Every structure is written in C-alpha cells, then in structure tokens.
Amino acid sequence: MYKERTIIGIIPARGGSKGLPRKNVREISGKPLIAWSIERALSSRHLDRVIVSTDDQEIAETSKKFGAEVPFLRPPEIAGDKTPMIDVIIHAIEFYKNINRVFDYIALLEPTSPLRKINDIDSAIEKLIDHEAEADSLVSVGEVQLEHPSIMKGIDGDYVKPYETNARIITRRQELDKVFFPYGVIYLSKTEKLIKHGTFYHERTIPYFIERWQNYEVDDIYDFICIDAVMKQKLKEAGK
C-alpha cells in the first residue's frame, strides 16, 4: 500500500507459449524465468498482493514455491495465444470482486521482462500515485536504439525501399528524434480507468524510463540467451 492506495501485482504466465515452449519455467541464470518477476514483486513495499494468473499446473506450483499466490487456474477460454491481456486482467479483477476485495491500482508485471532493478516497481508506483491528479496510468518504456522507425526498410517487389514512402532521408543517427518501446517491466493503471478503457494506455499515461540493458523481453531462444547474458553480467557486477 502506498498513500492508502491498494495495489495488486499480476504476473500472467500461460503454459502454451509457442515462440519458446515452457519459457516461464525454463531456467535462466539459476532460476525459472517466472521466479525473477515473482521475487522482484515480493520485494516491493507497495504491492498488497502478488498473484500469478496461469492455466498451467507446473507454472502454478513453481510460482507458489517462489512465494506468489495462485488463487485460481485460468480457464481455457482466456488461455490461448490470441487472448487479449486485458481479458486476463479483468478475470483477476472479477475474481477478487466476487470475494469483496477491490484494488485501487493494477500492476501488470510480465515475466518475459525479468530485467528489473530492485526499486523499479516501487519507483513506478510512487511516480504514478504522486501524480494521480494529472495521470491515470504508467507504462515502462526504453529508448529505441538501432531499430529506429525512421531508418526501417520495406520490400517493394524486388527492391529495398524506405518503410514510409514519405519518410525524409536521414543519414546520421544523431539526427533521429528519440522514440521509445514499451517493455513489460511494469504497466500500472487506476483500476476504474483500466476497466473503462480496456487498456493501460489512456489519454493521461505517463512514462517510466528504464535503462538500455533492460530493453529485452523473451519471445524466442535468442532473446532468452541475451537476457541470460545480461543477468550474469549484472550478478557479476553485484558480486554475486
């Protein structure tokens, strides 16, 4: 709880991942992938509850082992690879509403974005709640480095062309405007706004900036390898 606001942390983890099968329980730097998000969430001073929403018994047991609550198993109709994340969140909200438990804020913590600093969750919560009069949600974003949209290319027939036909030609990286990609370190929203709009993106969404080394999320084996290397480097720097 922060400033009398109740906050639930939801970690979504379905069993049928296709890009990297069983990724949520796959070991990375000595722990199952999902464990890194659970431990960071449990270290928060402001989250009132940390739950894992899953349809998978192995993920559920692993999550409990590392201290998360698994109050339900997600039904099959919201456990497919095309299931919108908002459906998963609303299902959890409704579960607690049915037992007379409501939360002022919802924090979505994606297990595929495990590169969180120890203070990221609480810093993000404090930023949004401290500005709740002028903001309704917060999204973690990292500055795009190499894949800037202004230098993206498309294929027109047999030829490489600018992705945007009307894009101005830029030859120096220093001339590029800064753009950002939303990574799953944290998504945070007032519950009432999330239910109303069905998204974490509102007219008054503020950014939470993450560092360059955090700009990874697990979609396939190559992401997994990169994140494992980053984790090992950070553990080395911390003397662990």
N, C-alpha and C positions, 0 to 999 in steps of 0.2 A: 504494500500500500504506500502511495506517495501523496501527501497532502489530502488525505482522506478519500482518495480515489481508488477503487478496487480494480485490479488488473489481472487478467488471466493470460498466461502464455500457452499458446497452442503450437505443438510440433506435429505437422502432418507427415505420415510415412506409410504409404500403401505398399503392399507386398509385391505387386506385379510390375515393377519397373522394367522397361524394355531396353533403354539405352545401355544400362549396366545392371544386369539381373542381380537381385538381392543386395543392391548397393547399400541400403540403410543398415544392414547388419554385417556388411563386409568390413574387415579390419583395416584400419588406416592409422598408421603411427601408434600401433599398440592397443587400439580400442575400436569397437564398432563405430561406423560413421555417425550413427544417431547419438551415440554417447557424448560426443563433443558438444552438441547442441543442448542436450539434457543438462550436462554439468554446468555449462555457462548459465543456463536458465535458473538452475537451482542456486547458483551463487548470487543471483540478483537479490537486492534488498527490497525491491518494489513489487515483484510479482507475487500475487497472493496464492496463485495456483499454477502448477506446471503440469500439463497433460499431453499425452501423445494420442493422436487420432489415427488409428490404423485398422485395417481389416485382417491383419496377419498375426497369427498366434506367436510365431517366433519373434517378430518385432515387438509384440506386446510384452513377452517375457523378458526380452533384452532390455526394454525400456524400464520395466519395473526393477530389474536388477540394478540399474544405474540411478534409481530414485524417482523416476517420473510416475505420475498417476496414469493409469489406463482405465478410465471408468466405464468404457464401453468398447465393443468392436464395431467398426464402421460397417454398415450394411452394404451389400454388393452393388446396389444401385448408385452409390456415391463413392465407389472404389475403382472406377475404371480410369484408363489413361486419358480419357477425354472429359472427365468430371471437372467442372469449374471449381477452383479453390474456394470460391465464395460459398458453394453448397456444403463443403466440408466444414467451413467456419460456422455457418448457420445451423448445421446439425448439432455442433457442440453447444452453441448458444441455447438452442431449444432444449437440449438435454438438461442443462442446468436450470433453465427457466422452469422446467417441469418439476424440479425439486426445490423451487423457490430460491434459487441462487442467481443473482444477476451481477454483472460486472460493468463498470463504467467504461473500461477500455479493453480492447482486444489486441494482443501482441501475437503476430504470426512469426514464428521462428523456423525457417526452412532448414531441415537437416542437411540439405545439399549445399548449404553455405556455412561451413563449420569454422571459417577463419574469423572468429570474433575476438576482439580484445576483451580483457576481463571486465572492463567498465562499459562496454558498448550498450548493453541492454539498458542499464540504469541511466546512462547519459542520454540515450534517446528518449526514455520515458520522462526524464526531468525536462528535457527540451520541449517536448510537446505539452506536457501539463503546465509548465511555466508560461506557455504561450497559448493556452487553450481558449482565451478570449478572442484570439485572432487566427487560430488554426484548429483544424478538425482531425487531421491525420499527419503521419510522418512516414517517409519511405527512405531506406538506406540507399545511397547512390555512390557509385565510384566513377571517377573521371575516365572516359574512354581514351585509351592510349593509341594503339596502332590502327584499329579498325574504325577510323573516323568516317561518318557518313559522307562527308564531302569528297573523300577520295575512294569511295566504293565504286566498283565497276559492275556493269551488266554485260550480257552477251546478246547482241543483236544479230541474229542469223549466224554468220561465221566470224563476227568481229567483236572485239572488246570495245565497249562504249562507256561513257560516263553513266552511272546508275540513274542519275537525274539528267534528263536531256537539256534542262535549262540551268544546270549547275555551273557556277563560274569555275574556271580552271584555277586551281591552287597548286603551286609548285613548292612552296615552303611550308613545312609543318608548323612553324612558328606563327603563320598567318591564320591558322584554324581557330575558330571560336571553340570554347570549351563545351563539350557535351557530356552527358552522364548516362550511365546504365543502372537500372535498379537491380541491386543484388539482394539476396534473401537474408541478409544479416538480421534485419528486423523490418517488419511492416507493423504500424501501430495506428489504431483509429479509435475514436469515440464509438462505442457500440451502437448507439442510436443512428449515427451517420452511416455506419457500415451496413446496417440493416436497410436503411432508407435507400441508399445508392447502389448497394450490391458490389462495392469495390472499396479498396483502400485509397483510391485516387478521388479526391474531392476538389472543389474549387479552391479550398484553402488547405492544400497539402504542402508541408514543409520538408526540406531535405535533411537527412542525417548523413554527413560525408564520412566515407570510410577511406582507408589508405590503399595505396597501389597494390600491396601484397594481399589484400583481401578481395581483390577483383577476380575471384574464381568461384564457380559453383559446379557441382558434379552432375554432368549429363552423360558422360561416357568414360571409358577407361583412361583416355588421355587427360581429361580433367582430374580424374582420381589420382593419377601419377603426379601431376603438377601440384595438387593440393598436399599430397603426402610429402613431397619435397619441401614445400613451404613450411609445413608443420615441423618437419625435422630441423629445418634451419632456425625456426623460432624457438623450438625447445633447446637447441644448442646455444642460442643467444641468451636464453634464460638460465643456462647452466643446469638443465635437467637431463 
